[in-house]
């Protein structure tokens, strides 16, 4: 006997939950926009403040990872430029 899984919706404690649409978090601007969206949802009561706080924290960690990656790329560029100057 196999269980059918509905990939379109999930039932949790008797309540039908609609799936969350995919969110493009492909750069810092997109992450910032999503943080603002979560903030607005908290302000309007669409989502619980505690849940929103957790989401914003996770988004902030993603934002920080983007910043770290960008700084690392800039540092590598500086280091390679200095190496080229020192070999001349």
KAHUTA-V204807 format. One record per pair of residues at least 24 apart in sequence whose ideal C-beta (glycine too) atoms are under 10 Angstrom apart, sorted by the first residue. I is the first residue (numbers start at 1). GAP is how many residues later the second one is. If there is no record, write none. Layout:
i=<I	I>
gap=<GAP	GAP>
This chain:
i=<23	25	25	25	25	26	27	27	27	28	28	28	28	28	28	28	29	29	30	30	30	30	31	31	31	31	31	31	31	31	31	32	32	32	33	34	34	34	34	35	35	35	35>
gap=<36	34	37	38	41	40	36	39	43	34	35	36	37	38	39	42	34	37	29	32	33	36	27	28	29	30	31	32	33	34	35	27	28	31	26	24	25	28	29	24	25	27	28>
